């Protein structure tokens, strides 16, 4: 073989090797949120940081809060000539079974993240790796913990803030009727209220996760029920809308009316640090990044099934004012590259016995 042919063969082999190792594997994430929505933007940025460190080629497609678009995007991906190695899907608005079915038909391994299937959906679809062979498993935050922490925090702050004997009247704003994250948070918060019969639930309404809708509902409800002095919201965007409604009613959040929220946006952290939010829970924005860690281990022969196929770790933490300030400094501009994602991988750390997907570990 001539020297030129040898060099050509060598360069071709190097090119093939570099191409094959540039990315360990590819994942397409069908995001239910809007591309500029604070929560889903931070979740995506965390996923991108994890993907970069784990050599994962990550594609994110936004459904812009349209459940039909989620199905359409998933179908489009499954019909591609070059399909991703894995699909990362969300059971938003109960679309999970339809998305899993599309992945199954296309033979693409898929993973459910952020929202589990409901018990009814599981009865119809079966457990992961059973009827749907390509459904590998799911990872979702314990949303009940978020509801519990924020309602407990709200009531605890009320006991310190208001004079003894002050009647407490709560307005609760859920996300939507269908998404498990909403119903689980609300049910847990209501259980906390049930243990405090002296606190009166004035009304439970649904803000569809949106700031403007929360503002409109809040204006009407605060006018109709001026005695409301506690407001619980299932996410931060609705809390901000309610805060504006409180302001327009001539009161101030953190003083005449105490307000809680769930999520990790910079605005939420600022308002927690400044006292306009009296209770805040966060951590579940990392769910997508943790899902990539699980897929990374699975791809490399360390199946997460040893800890279960439907994982629901305690991701949420209650955020104090000092922690909120620390979060702002450490993760300014949604830059999560300082998190060492490989330390959470069992493949990268063979001695690791259990996954530790807790927000405090990231914050510290």
Order of alpha helices (4+ residues) and beta strands (2+ residues): alpha-beta-alpha-beta-alpha-beta-alpha-beta-alpha-beta-alpha-beta-alpha-beta-alpha-beta-alpha-beta-alpha-beta-alpha-beta-beta-alpha-alpha
